[in-house]
């Protein structure tokens, strides 16, 4: 297995290569406005670091969000294009699951990312330790990913261990925030989680975007036609 993982659902543009046993190379750059500009050079960078060519990739996994419309689509379209060009399967994983895996937490906890518009994308998790040196630890998502205003979920998350940029941004609501935890996505964590699931024979979801709300850009409801009839 040579798994190429990428995610652009958070401000982090992150790419990693995983050989089924370990992460061979990883890149992460945090810039919410340059996903399209940074992603392909990041792919080239991790391939060069690992001393491999793109045609050696056997599987692709991409973070499907939830995330803002434009950034999320950069990763999804790139993954689909690579999959079609190489003739390899493209798998999807929830971006929040990658952050949950990277957190290292085992007690019930929350992952929250910044959804902008004074909202967060979030879900609740529990996890267990690894069952052996070669076996990844398990995580279980207890709730479906949601988008909410922090004040509306205060009773559900107050005092609960939490990680992610959304929890850090609204720490008066996410009062159990772990500041040492991951703030943005890591493709290395996403790849490790995906590799473990694939090795166990688990079928991963298709790479369908998880938007949870309508895009910011909207076609005007009553626009004036200026072209000749």
C-alpha positions as CSV (number, residue, x, y, z in Angstrom):
1,X,0.0,0.0,0.0
2,X,1.1,3.5,-0.7
3,X,-1.6,5.9,0.5
4,X,-1.7,9.5,-0.5
5,X,-3.8,11.6,2.0
6,X,-4.8,15.2,1.6
7,X,-7.2,17.6,3.2
8,X,-8.2,21.2,2.6
9,X,-11.3,21.4,4.8
10,X,-9.6,23.6,7.4
11,X,-7.1,26.5,7.0
12,X,-4.4,23.8,6.8
13,X,-3.4,22.6,3.4
14,X,-2.0,19.2,4.4
15,X,-0.7,16.2,2.4
16,X,0.9,12.9,3.6
17,X,2.2,9.6,2.2
18,X,1.6,6.3,4.2
19,X,3.0,2.9,3.3
20,X,0.5,0.9,5.4
21,X,2.9,0.9,8.4
22,X,4.0,4.5,8.9
23,X,3.9,8.0,7.6
24,X,6.7,8.4,5.1
25,X,6.4,12.2,4.6
26,X,4.0,15.0,5.5
27,X,3.4,18.6,4.6
28,X,1.2,21.2,6.3
29,X,0.8,24.9,5.6
30,X,-1.8,27.0,7.3
31,X,-3.3,29.6,4.9
32,X,-7.1,29.8,4.6
33,X,-6.9,31.7,1.3
34,X,-4.4,29.7,-0.8
35,X,-5.6,26.1,-0.8
36,X,-5.5,25.9,-4.6
37,X,-2.1,27.5,-4.8
38,X,-0.5,25.4,-2.1
39,X,-1.9,21.9,-2.6
40,X,-0.1,20.6,-5.7
41,X,3.3,21.8,-4.6
42,X,2.7,20.1,-1.3
43,X,2.0,16.8,-3.1
44,X,5.3,17.2,-5.1
45,X,7.1,18.0,-1.8
46,X,6.0,14.8,0.0
47,X,6.7,12.6,-3.0
48,X,10.2,14.1,-3.3
49,X,10.9,13.6,0.4
50,X,9.8,10.0,0.2
51,X,11.8,9.5,-3.0
52,X,8.7,8.2,-4.8
53,X,6.7,9.1,-7.9
54,X,3.0,9.7,-8.1
55,X,2.4,6.6,-10.1
56,X,3.5,4.5,-7.1
57,X,0.3,5.6,-5.2
58,X,-2.2,2.7,-4.7
59,X,-4.9,4.5,-2.8
60,X,-6.0,8.1,-2.1
61,X,-7.9,9.4,0.9
62,X,-9.3,12.9,1.1
63,X,-10.9,14.8,4.0
64,X,-14.5,15.4,3.1
65,X,-15.2,18.1,5.7
66,X,-17.2,19.5,7.1
67,X,-15.6,22.7,5.8
68,X,-16.1,25.9,3.9
69,X,-17.2,25.3,0.3
70,X,-14.3,26.7,-1.7
71,X,-11.4,25.3,0.3
72,X,-13.0,21.9,0.7
73,X,-13.6,21.5,-3.0
74,X,-9.9,22.1,-3.8
75,X,-9.0,18.8,-2.0
76,X,-11.9,16.8,-3.3
77,X,-11.4,17.8,-7.0
78,X,-7.7,17.2,-6.8
79,X,-8.2,13.7,-5.2
80,X,-10.8,12.8,-7.8
81,X,-8.4,13.9,-10.6
82,X,-5.5,11.9,-9.3
83,X,-7.7,8.9,-8.8
84,X,-9.0,9.1,-12.4
85,X,-5.5,9.7,-13.9
86,X,-3.9,6.8,-11.9
87,X,-6.8,4.4,-11.9
88,X,-6.7,4.0,-8.2
89,X,-9.5,4.1,-5.6
90,X,-10.3,7.4,-3.9
91,X,-11.7,7.2,-0.3
92,X,-13.3,9.8,1.9
93,X,-13.0,10.4,5.6
94,X,-14.6,13.0,7.8
95,X,-12.1,15.8,8.6
96,X,-13.2,15.8,12.2
97,X,-12.2,12.1,12.5
98,X,-8.7,12.9,11.6
99,X,-8.4,15.6,14.3
100,X,-10.0,13.2,16.8
101,X,-7.4,10.6,15.9
102,X,-4.6,13.1,16.3
103,X,-5.8,14.3,19.7
104,X,-4.5,11.3,21.6
105,X,-7.5,11.6,23.9
106,X,-9.2,8.4,25.2
107,X,-12.0,9.8,27.4
108,X,-15.2,11.2,25.7
109,X,-14.3,14.4,24.0
110,X,-15.3,17.0,21.4
111,X,-13.7,18.1,18.1
112,X,-14.6,21.6,16.8
113,X,-13.3,23.5,13.8
114,X,-14.0,27.1,12.8
115,X,-17.0,27.3,10.4
116,X,-16.8,31.1,10.1
117,X,-20.0,33.1,10.5
118,X,-19.5,32.8,14.3
119,X,-20.3,29.0,14.0
120,X,-18.3,25.8,14.5
121,X,-18.3,22.4,12.9
122,X,-18.3,19.8,15.7
123,X,-18.9,16.2,16.8
124,X,-18.4,14.1,19.9
125,X,-16.1,11.2,20.2
126,X,-14.7,8.4,22.3
127,X,-11.5,6.5,21.7
128,X,-9.5,3.5,23.0
129,X,-5.8,2.9,23.2
130,X,-4.0,0.9,20.6
131,X,-4.3,-2.9,21.0
132,X,-0.6,-3.4,20.0
133,X,2.4,-1.8,18.6
134,X,1.3,-2.4,15.0
135,X,-2.4,-1.6,15.6
136,X,-3.7,1.9,15.5
137,X,-5.9,3.1,18.4
138,X,-9.6,3.2,17.7
139,X,-11.9,6.2,17.6
140,X,-15.7,6.2,17.5
141,X,-17.8,9.2,16.5
142,X,-20.8,9.4,18.9
143,X,-22.7,12.1,17.0
144,X,-23.1,13.2,13.4
145,X,-21.0,16.3,12.4
146,X,-23.0,19.4,12.9
147,X,-22.7,23.2,12.4
148,X,-23.9,25.4,15.2
149,X,-23.4,28.7,17.0
150,X,-21.3,27.9,20.1
151,X,-23.8,29.5,22.5
152,X,-26.4,27.0,21.2
153,X,-24.4,24.0,22.2
154,X,-22.9,25.3,25.5
155,X,-24.7,22.9,27.7
156,X,-23.4,20.0,25.6
157,X,-19.8,20.9,25.5
158,X,-19.0,22.8,28.6
159,X,-16.2,21.1,30.6
160,X,-15.9,18.3,28.0
161,X,-12.3,17.8,26.7
162,X,-12.1,19.5,23.3
163,X,-9.6,20.1,20.5
164,X,-9.6,22.0,17.3
165,X,-9.5,25.7,16.2
166,X,-13.2,26.1,16.9
167,X,-12.8,25.1,20.5
168,X,-9.8,27.4,20.9
169,X,-11.6,30.3,19.3
170,X,-14.7,29.9,21.6
171,X,-12.9,28.8,24.8
172,X,-15.6,30.5,27.0
173,X,-18.0,27.8,25.7
174,X,-15.6,24.9,25.2
175,X,-14.3,25.3,28.7
176,X,-12.5,21.9,28.6
177,X,-10.3,22.8,25.5
178,X,-6.9,21.2,25.4
179,X,-4.6,23.8,24.1
180,X,-1.8,21.3,23.5
181,X,-4.1,19.3,21.2
182,X,-4.2,19.7,17.4
183,X,-5.7,22.9,16.1
184,X,-5.9,22.1,12.4
185,X,-6.0,18.9,10.3
186,X,-3.0,16.6,9.9
187,X,-2.9,14.5,6.7
188,X,-0.5,12.2,8.6
189,X,-3.2,11.4,11.2
190,X,-5.9,11.0,8.4
191,X,-3.6,8.6,6.5
192,X,-2.9,6.5,9.6
193,X,-6.5,6.3,10.4
194,X,-7.4,5.3,6.9
195,X,-4.6,2.8,6.5
196,X,-5.7,1.0,9.7
197,X,-9.3,0.8,8.5
198,X,-8.2,-0.5,5.0
199,X,-5.9,-3.0,6.6
200,X,-8.8,-4.3,8.7
201,X,-10.9,-4.7,5.6
202,X,-13.2,-1.8,6.4
203,X,-14.9,-0.1,3.5
204,X,-14.3,3.7,3.6
205,X,-16.9,6.2,2.6
206,X,-17.0,7.6,-0.9
207,X,-15.4,11.1,-1.3
208,X,-18.6,13.1,-1.1
209,X,-18.4,16.6,0.3
210,X,-19.8,17.3,3.7
211,X,-20.9,21.0,3.5
212,X,-23.7,21.1,6.2
213,X,-24.8,24.4,4.9
214,X,-25.2,26.4,1.7
215,X,-22.1,28.1,0.1
216,X,-21.5,31.8,0.8
217,X,-21.7,32.6,-2.9
218,X,-25.3,32.8,-4.1
219,X,-26.9,33.5,-7.5
220,X,-29.0,36.7,-7.0
221,X,-32.7,35.9,-6.8
222,X,-33.7,38.9,-9.0
223,X,-30.9,39.9,-11.3
224,X,-31.3,42.1,-14.3
225,X,-30.8,40.6,-17.8
226,X,-28.5,42.8,-19.8
227,X,-27.9,40.5,-22.9
228,X,-30.0,41.0,-26.0
229,X,-33.2,38.9,-26.3
